[in-house]
Amino acid sequence: RVNLLADMLRGEHHLPFSYRDLTRSGQTTRHFIAPNLLDFKNKNYLQINDRLLQIVYVRDYGMELGDQFIRDLMQGDLELIVSLH
């Protein structure tokens, strides 16, 4: 989970530490996954470090969200994270 959060927040696919290193250093996983910059000044996007991000959501969709809709989203050239709630 820590590597997944680091990938989403920092763009780092693998963190260069072990849990043994953490206990010796006195740091927590937060020190490794937290981005250096979170900027919410613009109302159309947010900036995390050197990346610009935009949050888009779908509201009032049917009880069953079809596979085709998700497949269509994933076909684009954009890096995206899909979360269903």
Residue, then its C-alpha position, 0 to 999 in steps of 0.5 A: r500500500v505504501n508503494l501505491l500511495a507513493d506512486m499516486l502522490r510522488g510518481e515513485h513506483h518503488l520506495p528506496f527503504s525497508y521497514r527495518d530502515l524506518t525503525r532505525s531512523g525514527q521516521t515514518t512512511r509519511h516521510f517517504i510518501a508525502p509530496n514536497l508541494l501541494d498547491f490548490k491555488n487554481k480552481n481547475y486543477l491542483q499541483i502535486n510536486d511538478r505534476l498538474l492533476q484534475i479530479v473528474y467525477v461521474r454523478d448519478y450513474g446507474m446502479e451497474l456501471g458497465d465494463q465498457f465505460i471503464r474500458d473507454l476511460m482507460q483507452g486514453d493516453l492520460e494517466l488516471i486513477v479510477s475509484l468506484h464507491 
